[in-house]
Amino acid sequence: MPVTKSIPLHETARKRYLNYALSVITSRALPDIRDGLKPVQRRILYAMYNNLRLYPEKRHRKSATIVGETMGKYHPHGDSAIYDAMVRMAQSFSLRAPLVDGHGNFGSLDGDNPAAMRYTEAKLRPLAVDLLDEIRSDTVDFRPTFDGTLFEPVVLPAKFPNLLVNGASGIAVGMATNIPPHNLREVINAALYMVDSPNARVDTLVRNHIQGPDFPTGGRILNTEEELLDIYTTGRGTIEMRGAYHAKGKSRIIIDSVPYGVDKSSIVESIAEHIAAEDVPQLSNVRDESTDDVRIVLELKRGADGEAAMAYLFKHTKLQHRFHVNLTCLVPTEDSDAPQPEQVDLYQILRHFLDFRLKVVTRRLAYDLNKLETRIHLLEGFETIFDALDAAVEIVRSAQDKQDAARALSDRFPLDDEQVEAVLETKLYRLSQLEIASIRGELDEKRTEAERIRGLLADEDERWRLVKEELRAVRDQYADARRTEIAGPDARVEYTEEDYIIDEDVFVIVTRDGWVKRQGSYTSVDSIRVRDGDAVGWVQPGSTRATVGFFTNFGTCYTTRIADIPSTTGYGDPVQKLFSFDDGERVVGVMSFDDRLLPNPVPPAPTEQGVLFDAAAEEHDDAPDEPYVVAFTKQGQATRFTLDGFKEPSTRAGRMYMRLEEGDDVLRACMARGHEHVCMASHNGRALIFPVHQVSVYKGPAKGVMAIRLEAGDRVLGVTLSDAARDGLTVETNNGREEIVRTTKFDVTNRGTKGTLVIKRGYFATVHQPPVVDAFPDA
């Protein structure tokens, strides 16, 4: 019977998940800071170099051969992952300096997939050889492959900072990396500077050498120098990218580049959709005339503003895009064989590369010296027998076999076993005088070279000089001009939504049940089409470029552009379609924020009974010289506030304008100029009239002041503002009798009182609230 053992599930789950996470981080997703490669990329390049010998001067081989070689011997994962990684290393629009020379369809900037691996071919590019070329000189460590049958390099002996030049992206468990590509010349210049200035500051590297990312697709970077410096100092941040363009006369705009990582075809398709929907009135057509270079042609309408059109496209398409920088990579540590993930800055990336590069050069020199010393040792054996060559030949001729000859030579000359073996294996023609001179010349040459290498190994400064020479050689051979322009913020092309809205006067119509629409005109309120059982509540005029505010019973204001309200002669749409209303939330006030309709504040005028004062009335001296809104609740609270903060479009969640006690609701919100009277009626039959300026002004959402003192169980039934003597609030009693609360019938008193008892038996049942209908000033 097998022995079973119980283990806690949470412990084994944690342990195994951590093992999985560590495997993904170190063996799949993150690049090494030294060669800038992920394991799959490193294995592909090594298989192409060491196994298949796909050097730049050789012919291409089937991609399927490369994938199979990599998968069978080095990378224990699927063929699609290997092929995708190889394809990316061959795409000139993905890597700033491609490492694989692909032949066939390797995808395109339009997002086209590459052809299957059986149809494409590949070999190494010259720059990739500079990542690999020293690997046979014992410059890096090797480890067993996944099945233990072969060995693979832990890291490649890169001659240039590939991590910065080509960048990297990957998602691990609990972390990710996203390193942008850079210009090879700038990166190597920064590395050369750091050799001479080991304690260089990041700001010096950024300001004098590395301007910023250099994307293979070109474009423009809109970040300021300070923002870029912060990214390279902290190791994370956002790069704002924008496609480059230029005007072609007055009728066309040519887009020359697109942001890195964005499909060109998706941008063209998005632009076409906006043109078709007439969202960009300046444009009439778009064409993609790209070949190897990006060329997207935008046709302008006669007299249209091209800058305004580009501002819209930058705002609403991926022609302007963000690259989220995350400089996370695997960093070697002294106390661990495996590199550890770490978020680094620009200085650390270059510092680790240079320290690694010095180790590579040192190991290469030591390897070369060992080979030289081995060769010198053999040549010295030949030199030893040259003066007694006839005797050496006679010893060999008289020997019974090779072992006998070896013993005799060792007894006659001061030679060790390796030297004796080399002499015995030498062909007779090499014992001629000409060959003997050649061997002696080679020995002198090898001794001189060995002495030079010993000097380099003994002098670190000289090795750093060698590192610099090799970096300069790579720069001079492969460097090219910067493709991405560091433009900084572009105030010239700034999106203004009003530029894309046709300016026309319309009417916003809102019903009591909360249906909203806009119409260009109407003959009368009764002619406006509404749903059965519903009625028009508000008719607010305004320009399509203006905004309109919807004030709800929950103390929230929702603002939108009038142009965004559906235009129809039908029922319209529920207002909840535009905003995120809560359950039970409804509109209690609608106001157009068109500047032509905003009233000018008017000082309070004396009533027929004289000017009234109370504590709140004194606050009128501090009232702003601008329009404001007054809101009243069913529990008798009132507040007034300016339109500041409510005119601009809000989010779907709106903005709070009044804080409510639990169970309270706003009954009415309306705009006032300051001279009106508040006419209120409560359910228990009381009426109150007071000047509106007695309601205190608040700068933010507030509970407000007491407008009417209610008895227990009473509530405010209705409220309106009256600016004429015979205007007022019409209420109906439970017996069907109508009563109008107006200044010609009831005294004007102060707020905060109980008001006048209008009906002793019965109560006020309903309020007649006519629709709020406003018109343009010139109507």
C-alpha positions in Angstrom: 0.0 0.0 0.0 1.4 3.4 -0.9 1.9 5.8 2.0 -0.3 8.8 2.0 0.5 12.1 3.7 -1.8 15.0 4.5 -0.5 18.5 3.8 -2.3 21.8 4.3 -3.8 23.0 1.1 -3.1 26.7 1.6 0.6 26.0 2.2 1.2 23.8 -0.8 -0.9 26.1 -3.0 1.2 29.1 -1.9 4.5 27.3 -2.4 3.6 26.0 -5.9 2.2 29.3 -7.0 5.3 31.1 -5.9 7.4 28.6 -7.8 5.3 29.2 -10.9 5.5 33.0 -10.5 9.3 32.8 -10.1 9.6 30.7 -13.2 7.5 33.1 -15.3 9.5 36.1 -14.0 13.0 34.7 -14.5 12.5 32.3 -17.4 10.0 33.9 -19.7 8.7 37.4 -19.2 11.5 39.7 -18.2 14.7 40.7 -20.0 18.2 40.5 -18.5 19.7 43.9 -17.8 23.0 42.8 -19.4 22.1 41.7 -22.9 18.5 43.0 -22.9 17.0 39.7 -24.1 14.3 37.4 -22.8 15.2 33.7 -22.6 13.3 32.8 -25.7 15.1 35.5 -27.7 18.4 34.5 -26.4 17.8 30.8 -27.3 16.7 31.7 -30.8 19.8 33.8 -31.5 22.1 31.2 -30.0 20.5 28.4 -32.0 20.9 30.4 -35.2 24.5 31.3 -34.4 25.9 28.1 -32.8 23.8 25.3 -34.3 22.6 26.5 -37.7 25.5 28.9 -38.5 23.0 31.4 -40.0 25.6 34.2 -40.3 24.8 37.4 -42.3 27.0 36.3 -45.2 25.2 32.9 -45.4 21.9 32.2 -47.2 18.5 32.3 -45.4 17.0 29.1 -43.9 13.4 28.1 -43.3 11.9 29.7 -40.2 10.5 26.3 -39.3 14.0 24.9 -39.1 15.0 27.6 -36.7 11.9 27.2 -34.6 12.4 23.4 -34.5 16.1 23.7 -33.6 15.3 26.1 -30.8 12.3 24.2 -29.4 13.9 20.8 -29.6 17.2 21.7 -27.9 16.7 24.9 -25.8 13.2 26.3 -25.3 10.6 23.9 -23.8 7.6 25.8 -25.0 5.3 25.9 -28.0 6.4 26.7 -31.6 4.1 29.6 -31.9 5.7 31.5 -29.0 9.1 30.9 -30.5 8.1 32.0 -34.0 6.3 35.1 -32.7 9.5 36.1 -30.8 11.6 35.6 -33.9 9.2 37.5 -36.1 9.3 40.5 -33.7 13.1 40.5 -33.8 12.9 40.8 -37.6 10.3 43.6 -37.8 11.8 47.0 -38.4 8.7 48.7 -37.0 9.0 46.7 -33.7 12.7 46.9 -32.9 14.8 50.0 -33.4 17.7 47.8 -34.5 16.3 44.4 -35.7 18.4 41.4 -35.0 17.0 38.9 -37.5 17.0 39.3 -41.3 13.7 38.0 -42.4 12.9 36.9 -45.9 9.2 36.7 -46.8 6.0 38.0 -45.1 6.9 39.0 -41.6 3.9 41.1 -40.9 3.3 44.8 -41.4 2.6 48.1 -39.7 -1.0 47.6 -40.5 -1.2 44.7 -38.1 -1.1 42.0 -40.7 0.0 38.6 -39.4 3.2 37.1 -40.7 3.1 34.1 -43.0 3.4 30.6 -41.5 6.9 29.6 -40.5 7.0 27.1 -43.4 6.8 29.9 -45.9 9.4 32.4 -44.4 13.1 32.3 -44.1 15.6 34.1 -41.8 19.2 34.5 -40.8 21.1 36.8 -38.4 21.8 40.4 -39.0 25.3 41.8 -38.5 24.2 43.6 -35.3 23.1 40.3 -33.8 26.5 38.9 -34.4 27.9 41.6 -32.1 25.6 40.1 -29.4 27.0 36.6 -29.9 30.5 36.8 -31.4 32.5 36.4 -28.3 30.5 33.5 -26.9 33.2 30.9 -28.0 35.8 32.8 -25.9 34.6 31.6 -22.5 33.1 35.1 -21.9 29.9 34.0 -20.3 28.7 31.1 -18.1 26.7 28.2 -19.5 24.0 26.1 -17.8 22.3 22.8 -18.7 19.3 23.0 -21.0 15.8 21.9 -19.9 16.5 18.2 -20.5 20.1 18.3 -19.4 21.6 17.0 -22.7 23.2 20.3 -23.8 24.3 23.6 -22.4 23.0 27.1 -23.2 24.4 30.6 -22.3 23.1 32.3 -19.2 23.5 35.6 -21.0 25.0 36.7 -24.3 28.3 38.7 -24.4 26.6 41.8 -25.8 28.8 44.5 -27.3 26.2 47.2 -26.9 23.3 48.1 -24.4 20.6 46.1 -26.3 18.1 46.6 -23.5 17.9 50.4 -24.2 18.4 50.2 -27.9 15.6 47.7 -28.7 13.6 48.0 -25.5 11.4 45.2 -24.1 7.9 44.4 -23.0 6.4 41.6 -21.0 3.9 40.6 -18.4 4.9 38.3 -15.5 3.1 37.4 -12.3 2.6 40.5 -10.2 4.9 42.6 -12.3 5.5 43.7 -15.9 8.1 45.5 -18.0 7.7 48.1 -20.8 11.0 49.6 -21.9 11.0 51.9 -24.9 13.6 51.7 -27.7 16.4 54.3 -28.0 18.8 55.6 -30.5 22.0 53.5 -30.6 24.3 56.5 -31.1 22.9 58.3 -28.0 22.9 55.2 -25.8 26.6 54.4 -26.7 27.6 58.0 -26.2 26.0 57.9 -22.8 27.9 54.7 -22.0 31.2 56.2 -23.1 30.6 59.2 -20.9 29.9 56.9 -17.9 33.2 55.1 -18.5 35.0 58.4 -17.9 32.5 59.6 -15.3 31.5 56.5 -13.2 29.3 58.6 -10.9 27.4 60.4 -13.6 24.0 61.7 -12.7 20.8 60.8 -14.5 20.0 64.4 -15.3 23.4 64.8 -17.0 22.9 61.6 -19.1 19.4 62.9 -20.2 20.3 66.5 -20.9 23.6 65.8 -22.7 23.2 62.4 -24.3 19.9 60.4 -24.3 17.2 62.9 -25.4 14.5 60.3 -24.9 13.0 57.2 -26.5 13.6 56.8 -30.3 10.8 54.8 -31.7 11.3 52.8 -34.9 8.0 54.3 -36.3 9.2 57.9 -35.7 6.6 60.4 -34.5 6.9 63.1 -31.9 7.2 63.0 -28.1 5.2 65.7 -26.2 6.8 65.3 -22.8 8.9 68.1 -21.3 12.5 67.6 -20.4 11.5 67.5 -16.7 9.0 64.8 -17.3 11.5 62.6 -19.2 14.0 63.2 -16.5 11.5 62.0 -13.9 10.8 58.8 -16.0 14.5 58.0 -16.3 15.1 58.7 -12.6 12.1 56.7 -11.1 12.0 54.0 -13.7 8.4 54.5 -14.6 6.1 57.1 -16.2 4.1 57.9 -19.4 5.5 58.9 -22.8 3.0 61.0 -24.8 3.4 60.0 -28.4 1.9 61.7 -31.5 2.2 61.0 -35.2 4.0 63.5 -37.3 2.4 65.4 -40.1 2.8 68.4 -42.5 0.5 70.4 -44.7 0.6 69.9 -48.4 -0.7 73.2 -49.7 -4.1 74.3 -48.4 -6.0 71.2 -49.4 -4.2 68.3 -47.9 -2.4 67.1 -44.7 0.1 64.3 -44.9 0.6 62.1 -41.9 4.2 60.9 -42.0 4.4 58.6 -39.0 2.2 56.9 -36.4 2.8 56.2 -32.7 4.8 53.2 -31.7 2.8 50.0 -31.2 -0.4 51.2 -33.0 -1.6 49.6 -36.1 -1.7 52.1 -39.0 -4.8 50.5 -40.5 -6.8 51.0 -37.3 -5.9 54.7 -37.3 -7.0 55.1 -41.0 -10.2 53.2 -40.2 -10.9 55.4 -37.2 -10.3 58.6 -39.1 -12.6 57.4 -41.9 -15.4 56.6 -39.3 -15.1 60.1 -37.8 -15.3 61.7 -41.3 -18.3 59.6 -42.2 -20.1 60.7 -39.0 -19.2 64.3 -39.8 -17.4 64.6 -36.5 -14.5 66.4 -38.2 -16.2 69.1 -40.4 -12.8 70.2 -41.7 -12.1 66.9 -43.5 -13.7 65.4 -46.6 -11.7 62.2 -47.1 -8.7 60.0 -46.0 -6.4 57.8 -48.1 -3.6 55.5 -47.2 -0.8 55.9 -49.7 1.8 54.2 -47.6 4.5 52.0 -49.1 7.6 51.3 -47.0 7.1 54.8 -45.6 4.0 56.0 -43.9 1.8 58.4 -45.9 -1.8 59.0 -44.9 -3.4 61.7 -46.9 -6.2 63.8 -45.4 -8.3 65.9 -47.8 -9.3 69.3 -46.4 -12.5 71.1 -47.3 -12.1 74.6 -48.8 -11.1 77.1 -46.3 -11.0 74.6 -43.4 -8.6 74.8 -40.5 -6.2 71.9 -40.8 -4.8 72.4 -37.3 -8.3 72.1 -35.8 -8.8 68.9 -37.7 -5.5 67.4 -36.4 -6.4 68.5 -32.9 -9.6 66.5 -33.1 -7.8 63.4 -34.5 -5.2 63.5 -31.8 -8.0 63.6 -29.2 -10.3 60.9 -30.6 -8.0 58.5 -32.4 -4.7 56.6 -31.6 -2.8 59.1 -33.7 -1.9 60.3 -30.3 -1.1 57.5 -27.9 0.7 56.8 -24.6 3.6 54.5 -23.9 3.7 53.5 -20.2 7.3 53.1 -19.2 8.3 50.5 -16.7 12.0 49.9 -16.4 11.8 46.5 -14.8 14.3 43.8 -15.7 16.4 41.0 -14.2 19.4 42.2 -12.4 22.4 40.0 -11.3 23.1 39.8 -7.6 26.2 38.9 -5.7 24.6 36.5 -3.2 22.4 34.6 -5.8 23.1 32.7 -9.0 19.8 33.7 -10.5 19.1 37.4 -11.4 16.4 39.1 -9.4 13.6 41.4 -10.8 14.1 45.1 -10.1 12.8 48.4 -11.3 15.9 50.4 -12.3 16.8 53.9 -13.5 18.8 54.9 -16.5 22.1 55.1 -14.6 21.6 51.5 -13.3 21.0 50.1 -16.7 24.2 51.6 -18.1 26.2 50.8 -15.0 25.2 47.1 -15.0 25.9 46.9 -18.7 29.4 48.5 -18.4 30.4 46.3 -15.5 29.2 43.3 -17.4 31.1 44.4 -20.5 34.3 44.8 -18.5 33.9 41.2 -17.2 33.3 40.0 -20.7 36.4 41.7 -22.0 38.5 40.4 -19.1 37.4 36.8 -19.6 38.0 37.1 -23.3 41.5 38.4 -22.7 42.2 35.6 -20.3 40.9 33.1 -22.8 43.0 34.5 -25.6 46.1 34.5 -23.3 45.5 30.9 -22.4 45.3 29.9 -26.0 48.5 31.9 -26.8 50.4 30.3 -23.9 49.3 26.9 -25.1 50.5 27.7 -28.6 53.8 29.3 -27.3 54.4 26.2 -25.3 54.2 24.0 -28.4 56.3 26.3 -30.5 59.0 26.4 -27.9 59.1 22.6 -28.2 59.9 23.0 -31.9 62.5 25.7 -31.2 64.2 23.3 -28.7 64.8 20.6 -31.4 65.7 22.9 -34.2 69.4 23.1 -33.2 69.7 19.3 -33.1 67.3 18.5 -35.8 69.4 15.7 -37.3 69.6 14.0 -33.9 65.8 14.2 -33.4 65.2 12.7 -36.8 67.6 9.9 -36.2 65.8 9.2 -32.8 62.5 8.9 -34.6 63.9 6.7 -37.4 65.5 4.3 -35.0 62.5 4.0 -32.7 60.4 0.8 -32.8 57.0 2.7 -32.4 55.5 6.0 -31.5 55.8 5.4 -27.7 59.4 4.4 -28.1 60.1 7.6 -30.1 58.3 9.7 -27.5 60.4 8.3 -24.6 63.6 8.7 -26.6 62.8 12.4 -27.4 61.9 13.1 -23.8 65.2 11.6 -22.7 67.2 13.5 -25.3 65.5 17.0 -25.1 63.8 18.9 -22.3 60.2 18.4 -23.7 57.0 17.5 -21.9 54.4 15.1 -23.3 52.4 17.8 -25.2 55.5 19.1 -26.9 56.7 15.6 -27.8 53.2 14.8 -29.2 53.3 17.9 -31.4 56.8 17.1 -32.7 55.8 13.6 -33.6 52.6 14.7 -35.4 54.5 17.3 -37.4 54.8 16.7 -41.2 58.3 16.3 -42.5 58.0 19.3 -44.9 57.6 21.6 -41.8 61.2 20.7 -40.9 62.5 22.7 -43.8 64.5 25.9 -43.2 61.6 28.0 -44.5 59.1 26.5 -42.1 61.5 26.7 -39.2 61.9 30.4 -39.8 58.1 30.7 -40.0 57.7 28.9 -36.7 60.2 31.1 -35.0 58.5 34.2 -36.4 55.2 33.0 -35.1 56.7 32.4 -31.7 58.0 35.9 -31.5 54.6 37.2 -32.6 52.8 35.1 -30.0 55.1 36.1 -27.2 54.6 39.8 -28.0 50.8 39.4 -28.1 50.8 37.5 -24.9 52.8 40.2 -23.2 50.3 42.8 -24.4 47.4 40.8 -23.0 49.1 40.3 -19.7 49.5 44.1 -19.6 45.8 44.6 -20.2 44.8 42.1 -17.6 47.1 43.8 -15.1 45.7 47.3 -15.8 42.0 47.9 -15.4 42.2 51.4 -16.9 43.6 49.9 -20.1 40.7 47.4 -20.2 38.2 50.2 -19.9 40.0 51.9 -22.8 39.5 48.7 -24.8 35.8 48.7 -23.8 35.5 52.2 -25.1 37.2 51.4 -28.4 34.8 48.5 -29.0 31.8 50.6 -28.2 32.9 53.3 -30.6 33.4 50.6 -33.3 29.8 49.4 -32.9 28.5 53.0 -32.9 30.4 54.0 -36.0 29.2 50.9 -37.9 25.5 50.8 -37.0 24.4 54.3 -35.7 21.8 56.2 -37.6 19.9 59.4 -37.3 17.2 59.9 -34.6 13.7 59.1 -36.0 11.5 60.4 -33.1 11.4 64.1 -32.5 11.4 65.4 -28.9 8.9 68.2 -29.5 7.6 68.9 -26.0 4.0 70.2 -25.3 2.4 71.5 -28.5 0.1 74.4 -27.7 -0.4 75.1 -31.4 -2.4 72.0 -31.8 -4.9 72.0 -29.0 -8.3 70.3 -29.0 -11.3 72.6 -28.4 -14.6 70.8 -28.6 -16.5 73.8 -29.8 -14.5 73.7 -33.1 -16.4 70.6 -34.1 -19.9 71.6 -33.1 -22.1 73.5 -35.7 -23.3 76.6 -33.9 -27.1 76.8 -34.1 -29.9 77.9 -31.8 -32.2 75.1 -30.6 -34.6 74.3 -27.7 -33.9 71.7 -25.0 -37.2 70.1 -24.0 -37.5 68.0 -20.8 -40.7 66.4 -19.7 -41.9 65.8 -16.1 -41.1 62.1 -16.4 -37.5 62.9 -17.5 -37.5 62.5 -21.3 -35.2 64.9 -23.1 -34.7 66.1 -26.7 -33.7 69.1 -28.7 -35.6 70.8 -31.5 -34.8 73.6 -33.8 -38.2 75.2 -33.2 -41.8 74.6 -32.1 -45.1 76.4 -32.6 -46.5 76.0 -29.1 -45.9 74.0 -25.9 -49.0 72.0 -26.6 -47.7 71.0 -30.1 -44.6 69.3 -28.6 -44.9 65.6 -28.8 -44.7 63.7 -25.5 -45.6 60.3 -24.3 -49.1 59.5 -23.0 -49.5 60.7 -19.4 -46.4 62.9 -19.6 -46.2 66.7 -19.9 -43.6 69.2 -20.9 -41.7 70.5 -17.8 -39.0 72.7 -19.2 -38.2 74.4 -22.5 -34.8 75.9 -22.5 -33.3 77.7 -25.5 -29.5 77.7 -26.2 -26.7 77.3 -28.7 -25.6 73.8 -29.6 -22.1 75.0 -28.3 -23.6 75.9 -24.9 -24.3 73.5 -22.0 -27.4 72.7 -20.1 -27.7 71.6 -16.5 -30.2 69.0 -15.0 -30.7 69.5 -11.3 -32.2 66.5 -9.5 -34.0 65.8 -6.3 -30.9 64.1 -4.8 -28.9 67.4 -4.8 -26.9 66.6 -7.9 -26.4 68.6 -11.1 -25.6 66.8 -14.4 -24.3 69.0 -17.2 -23.9 68.2 -20.9 -23.4 70.0 -24.1 -26.7 70.8 -25.9 -25.1 69.3 -29.0 -25.0 65.9 -27.2 -28.8 65.8 -26.6 -30.6 63.8 -29.2 -32.2 66.0 -31.9 -35.7 64.7 -32.7 -39.4 65.6 -33.0 -40.3 62.4 -31.3 -40.3 61.6 -27.6 -36.5 61.9 -27.2 -34.5 59.7 -24.8 -34.7 59.2 -21.0 -32.2 61.5 -19.3 -30.8 58.5 -17.5 -29.3 57.5 -20.9 -26.9 60.5 -20.7 -26.1 60.1 -17.0 -25.9 57.6 -14.1 -29.0 58.3 -12.1 -29.7 56.5 -8.8 -32.9 54.7 -8.2 -35.7 57.3 -7.5 -33.6 60.2 -8.9 -35.6 62.7 -11.0 -35.1 66.1 -12.6 -36.5 69.1 -10.6 -34.8 71.9 -12.5 -33.4 72.5 -16.0 -31.2 75.5 -16.9 -29.6 76.6 -20.1 -26.1 78.0 -19.5 -26.1 79.9 -22.8 -24.5 83.3 -21.8 -27.3 85.2 -23.6 -29.9 83.7 -21.3 -28.1 84.1 -18.0 -29.8 87.0 -16.0 -27.9 89.9 -14.6 -28.1 90.3 -10.8 -30.5 92.9 -9.6 -30.4 94.4 -6.1 -33.4 93.7 -3.9 -36.2 96.3 -4.1 -38.4 97.5 -1.2 -41.7 95.7 -1.0 -44.9 97.5 -0.4 -44.5 96.9 3.3 -40.9 98.2 3.3 -37.5 96.5 3.1 -37.3 93.5 5.4 -34.1 92.5 7.2 -33.0 89.5 9.2 -29.7 87.8 9.9 -29.6 86.0 6.5 -30.6 89.2 4.7 -27.4 90.8 5.7 -25.5 88.2 3.8 -26.8 89.8 0.6 -24.0 92.3 0.8 -21.6 89.5 0.0 -23.7 88.0 -2.8 -21.7 87.6 -6.0 -22.2 89.9 -9.0 -23.4 87.0 -11.2 -26.4 84.7 -11.6 -27.1 82.1 -9.1 -29.4 79.1 -8.5 -31.8 78.7 -5.6 -32.9 75.2 -4.4 -35.6 74.2 -1.9 -36.3 70.9 -0.2 -39.5 69.3 1.1 -38.3 69.6 4.7 -38.1 73.4 4.3 -34.3 73.9 3.6 -33.0 76.3 1.0 -29.7 77.1 -0.5 -28.3 79.4 -3.2 -25.1 79.1 -5.1 -23.3 80.5 -8.2 -23.0 78.7 -11.5 -19.3 78.3 -11.1 -18.3 74.7 -11.4 -21.6 73.7 -13.1 -21.3 75.2 -16.6 -18.7 72.8 -17.9 -19.8 69.3 -18.9 -19.8 66.9 -16.0 -19.1 63.2 -15.8 -21.9 60.7 -15.8 -21.9 60.9 -12.0 -22.6 64.6 -12.0 -21.7 67.2 -9.3 -23.3 67.7 -5.9 -24.9 71.1 -5.3 -26.8 70.5 -2.0 -26.3 68.2 1.0 -29.6 66.6 2.1 -30.7 65.2 5.4 -31.8 61.6 5.4 -35.3 61.3 3.8 -35.2 64.8 2.4 -35.5 65.7 -1.4 -35.1 68.8 -3.5 -38.5 70.0 -4.7 -37.4 72.8 -7.0 -34.1 74.4 -8.4 -34.3 77.5 -10.5 -32.3 80.5 -11.6 -32.8 83.9 -10.0 -31.6 87.5 -10.4 -32.0 88.5 -6.8 -35.2 90.7 -6.8 -37.8 87.9 -6.8 -39.9 86.6 -4.0 -40.1 83.0 -2.8 -43.7 81.8 -2.7 -44.1 78.5 -0.7 -47.0 76.3 0.4 -46.9 73.4 2.9 -49.1 70.3 2.9 -50.8 71.4 6.2 -52.2 74.6 4.5 -49.6 77.2 5.3 -48.2 79.8 2.9 -45.0 81.9 3.2 -43.6 84.7 1.0 -40.1 86.2 1.6 -37.4 87.9 -0.5 -35.1 85.4 -2.3 -32.0 87.3 -1.2 -32.6 86.2 2.3 -31.4 82.7 1.3 -27.7 82.5 2.2 -25.1 82.0 -0.6 -22.8 79.0 -0.3 -19.6 78.4 -2.2 -20.0 74.6 -2.1 -22.6 71.9 -1.5 -24.4 72.7 1.8 -27.5 71.8 3.8 -28.6 75.4 3.4 -30.8 77.5 5.7 -34.4 77.1 7.0 -36.8 78.6 4.5 -40.0 77.7 6.4 -40.5 76.4 9.9 -42.6 73.3 9.6 -44.8 71.7 12.2 -44.4 68.0 13.0 -45.6 65.9 10.1 -45.8 68.8 7.7 -43.8 69.1 4.4 -43.3 71.7 1.7 -45.7 70.9 -1.2 -44.6 73.5 -3.7 -42.4 76.5 -4.2 -41.9 79.1 -7.0 -40.2 82.4 -7.6 -42.3 85.4 -8.3 -41.0 88.6 -10.0 -44.4 90.2 -10.6 -47.2 91.2 -8.2 -49.8 88.9 -9.6 -47.5 85.9 -10.2 -47.4 83.2 -7.6 -47.9 79.6 -6.6 -51.2 78.0 -7.5 -52.3 75.3 -5.0 -55.4 73.2 -4.7 -57.0 72.1 -1.5 -58.4 68.6 -0.8 -61.9 70.1 -1.4 -60.9 71.2 -4.9 -60.6 74.9 -4.1 -57.7 76.8 -5.7 -55.5 79.3 -3.8 -52.7 81.5 -5.3 -49.9 82.3 -2.9 -48.8 85.8 -4.2 -47.7 89.1 -2.8 -51.0 90.8 -3.5 -52.8 88.4 -1.1 -50.3 87.5 1.6 -47.8 89.6 3.4 -44.1 89.4 2.6 -42.3 88.2 5.8 -38.9 86.8 6.7 -37.7 83.3 5.9 -37.6 80.8 8.8 -41.2 81.6 10.0 -44.2 79.3 10.0 -46.0 81.5 7.4 -49.8 82.1 7.2 -52.4 79.4 7.9 -54.5 79.5 4.8 -56.9 76.6 5.4 -58.0 75.5 8.9 -59.9 72.5 7.8 -58.4 70.3 5.2 -55.0 70.6 3.5 -53.2 71.5 0.3 -53.4 68.5 -2.0 -51.6 69.5 -5.2 -49.6 72.2 -6.8 -50.2 73.5 -10.3 -46.7 73.7 -11.8 -46.8 75.2 -15.3 -43.9 74.4 -17.6 -40.9 76.6 -17.4 -40.7 78.1 -20.9 -37.8 80.5 -21.7 -37.1 82.2 -25.0 -34.1 83.9 -26.7 -33.6 87.5 -25.7 -34.5 88.7 -29.2 -37.6 86.5 -29.5 
